[in-house]
Amino acid sequence: MPDSGWHAPILVRQIGENQFAFREKMIHFGMGYTPLMHGYIKCDPNLRHIEIRGIANWFPVCFSIFLMFILAMPLDTSDIIFPLFLLGLIWFIYVKQKKRFRQVKEAVQTLCEKESTNG
């Protein structure tokens, strides 16, 4: 994974044979957002197939919805700005993490290709 210093390191843990869980480190001083997803990697070396999934971390999403109801009640036309801001922020973080997850997939594919040529 390319490390620009701005992104949090990716932490990886093996959870089964050819199965791994990964996430961005929660506390990182260069990162400007709270991760919304954790990742799952499943590799099938015989078929040369790699599956990467993003699994939602529901706490930030539910907390944002909670904030919307607490801070934006009662709703009038000016109160819609805060919920729209939160939805935009969640969308921004999702897009950023989706890009990071694609980088993880590319890194895993590169490792698998190197191993298949060496093995």
Secondary structure, 3 states (H helix, E strand, C coil): CCCCCCCCCEEEEEEECCEEEEEECCCCCCCCCCCCEEEEEEEECCCCEEEEEEEECHHHHHHHHHHHHHHCCCCCHHHHHHHHHHHHHHHHHHHHHHHHHHHHHHHHHHHHHHHHHHC
